Amino acid sequence: MGIGGQRRKVAELVVEQKAAGQARVGGILSGEHAVTKIKSGATLVQIYTGLIYRGPALVPEVARALRRCAHLDLSLLRAPAARRVHHGRMTYSATMSWSAVLQALRAAASCAALVLVLAACAAAPDAAPDATARALSSQSLLPFASEEGLARLARASAKADFPLLANQFEAQSNAAFCGPTTAAIVLNALRGRTSELPRDRSRLREADLLHLPRTVDLALPRYTQDNVLDKSPKTRSQVLGEPMLVEGRPIRDVGFQTRQFDALLRAHGVRTRLVIVDDVRSEQAIRDELRDNLARAGDFVVVTYLRRAVGQDGGGHISPLGAYDAVSDSFLVLDVNPVSAGWVWMPTPTLVKGMRSFDTVENRGYVVVATP
């Protein structure tokens, strides 16, 4: 008999059905789910539905969970009834060696990718082609806050920038401040704990200082998304939508274009290299430069991209990169707007597509930043 669902009642049904014969369980959306159902007495767990919602990453997750469980409780391996993981018509038994189980599960990942495509098409048969493409593209973005996301960082060899950026990270305070926020993070990472950094006193109220000696300065020496605008080529009002002249035309240019962002960084005395991603620059050349930057300390790289082009909701965005994982060929985007997306691993082709998008006067791209 087959049993689906995630509620506790399923575990009780498994015990009942096991006495009557083979107990098959679906509704597996994580490795933990699979282990729980097997410990409850299931002789077969099916992850077909889980693949639709979680994608191919679910396959190795289940395999790793079963392996860890077997390591902690060897009785699982010695149980008379073989524990099996079932995908479609393929069945994998725990009486096999665990290396064989893992190999078989990983082979099923290619089938999972096809399931995702078919599910997306079936869910929205009348959707516009570009909407369907965005839905499929978003499946390739992997949240950093996931088991696989953390695993990618652990195995990545190009991650020299991650510790400093993570230590200085802050989220943008409003929807237009992805540029100023990213600039503050990178400048703080470059210049660290230096007393010469500007102090932003705008966040302190008069009442905060009433009971302190006048010699005490509560403001810390560091860049903020507010004080970086003191040397900006755009005024704060223009960043927030006040019309300005662009190529002789008055337009409302909210935020920062890539070239404007580069000028903001240079106004603070750092050395930059601006790259506009046009059709001439190859994907391999971009991958090589970004990867090499992330593999060495002392400089950082910021990307500007169109969210819609990478499968996210929203318009243009700016954020730093934290790492590169060669196995998945993906970059860790330290998104400064956690409300919209959060940190994600973005495949190289997807990231290049997002940068190779038009913004007001030219394409987007990336900026390499270093001390003079």
Stockholm file with secondary structure:
# STOCKHOLM 1.0

chainA/1-372         MGIGGQRRKVAELVVEQKAAGQARVGGILSGEHAVTKIKSGATLVQIYTGLIYRGPALVPEVARALRRCAHLDLSLLRAPAARRVHHGRMTYSATMSWSAVLQALRAAASCAALVLVLAACAAAPDAAPDATARALSSQSLLPFASEEGLARLARASAKADFPLLANQFEAQSNAAFCGPTTAAIVLNALRGRTSELPRDRSRLREADLLHLPRTVDLALPRYTQDNVLDKSPKTRSQVLGEPMLVEGRPIRDVGFQTRQFDALLRAHGVRTRLVIVDDVRSEQAIRDELRDNLARAGDFVVVTYLRRAVGQDGGGHISPLGAYDAVSDSFLVLDVNPVSAGWVWMPTPTLVKGMRSFDTVENRGYVVVATP
#=GR chainA/1-372 SS CEECCSSTHHHHHHHHHHHHSCCEECCCCSHHHHHHHHHTTCSEEECHHHHHHHCTTHHHHHHHHHHHHHHHCTHHHHCSSCCEEEETTEEEETTSCHHHHHHHHHHTHHHHHHHHHHHHHHHCTTSCHHHHHHHHHHTTCEESSSHHHHHHHHHCSBCTTHHHHHHHCCCCSSTTCHHHHHHHHHHHHHHCSCTTSCBCCTTCCGGGGTTSCTTCCCSCBSCCTTGGGGGCSSCHHHHTTCCEEETTEEECCCSCCHHHHHHHHHTTTCEEEEEECCSSSCHHHHHHHHHHHHHSSSEEEEEEEEGGGGTCSSSEEEEEEEEEETTTTEEEECCSCTTTTCSEEEEHHHHHHHHSSEETTEECEEEEEECC
#=GC SS_cons         CEECCSSTHHHHHHHHHHHHSCCEECCCCSHHHHHHHHHTTCSEEECHHHHHHHCTTHHHHHHHHHHHHHHHCTHHHHCSSCCEEEETTEEEETTSCHHHHHHHHHHTHHHHHHHHHHHHHHHCTTSCHHHHHHHHHHTTCEESSSHHHHHHHHHCSBCTTHHHHHHHCCCCSSTTCHHHHHHHHHHHHHHCSCTTSCBCCTTCCGGGGTTSCTTCCCSCBSCCTTGGGGGCSSCHHHHTTCCEEETTEEECCCSCCHHHHHHHHHTTTCEEEEEECCSSSCHHHHHHHHHHHHHSSSEEEEEEEEGGGGTCSSSEEEEEEEEEETTTTEEEECCSCTTTTCSEEEEHHHHHHHHSSEETTEECEEEEEECC
//
